[in-house]
């Protein structure tokens, strides 16, 4: 492991600006929460999502003939069919009811009665008088619910017309950085670190796709021209965390697919840009990719999680909520058919980690990696991190 001696090179100035589409996703999530709230209020339009129409009062498992309101429920179900239950066939009659929820239920019965009148079916006069009285009493609540539903319908229609995808979330980020190394020595302690001031950018587009809600296909497209400072500082640990010396050529930076086996085990298959931190938690609050976390590679995470990676395979298994086991294998470059390439002949890293989380603010981990670096020597290097 390289250790920076003497004075660590100092970054003169770094300006980071993020432009992200995650705010759009946040607004969408808020709208979805509102829709779920309305569905719980029992509006007829939302009933199809969270509540089930009852055709016989005996379908409700928590309603019995001895209940004081049994006859009232049976009458509403038999006469007008405007009573709904929860998906688990319960009515939850002892649950507190707000005026908005009552208005929503009343609105459902009103709509059903209007359909019966339109079809010339008989309606009991006493029921009509009761409905008229209730309609007048809850006129304000019914109007409010109608307005809120109309507003939601228009917003849903807009989102449906402008949505990016029904299965994929898109996020973007742009970083502009003004940087310079102006003091300190290289890690060999014999040369001064020296570099000119630079101004560059990094741009990322990330696509998160789920096919069944329990899996993730992650794709990252990236470009930029922020230079590496490894030559100036004598160590890659002196790089900016968001260094992207790609000459502004768009590349596929990361592509992996992860899915669950049961409720406690996840499998990750990576074909491009897979790294050790994708296979195991780095146990670092400063972990990030430059847009978040530490601004330097040195501060981001331990070097044990920074071997070169390309294709990889990883497994994560959780033993309850406190203990997690990670294991994985990385190869670089995995798609090179030459003698020193391929999955097994190229540089590779095998990693295993056990993490213990006794409290929310405390995590302990034992990590082991075995690395073969074909770019320099065929000898393996072993590191342990506690």
Secondary structure, 3 states (H helix, E strand, C coil): CCCCCCCCCCECCCCCCCCCCHHHHHHHHHHHHHHHHHHHCCCHHHHHHHEEECCCHHHCCCCCCCCCCHHHHHHHHHHCCCCEEECCCCCCCCCCCCHHHHHHHHHHHHHHHHHHHHCCCCCCHHHHHHHHHHHHHCHHHHHHHHHHHHHHHHHHHHHHHHCCCCCEEEEEEEEEEEECECCCECCCCCCECCCCCEEEEEEEEEEEECCCCCEEEEEEEEEEEECCCHHHHCCHHHCECCCEECCCCCEEEEEEEEEEECCCEEEEEEEECCCHHHHCCCCCCCCCCCCCCCCEHHHHCCHHHCCCCCEEEEEEEEECCCEEEEEEEEEECCCCCCCCCHHHHCEEEEEEEEEEEEECCEEEEEEEEEEECCCCCCCEEEEEEC
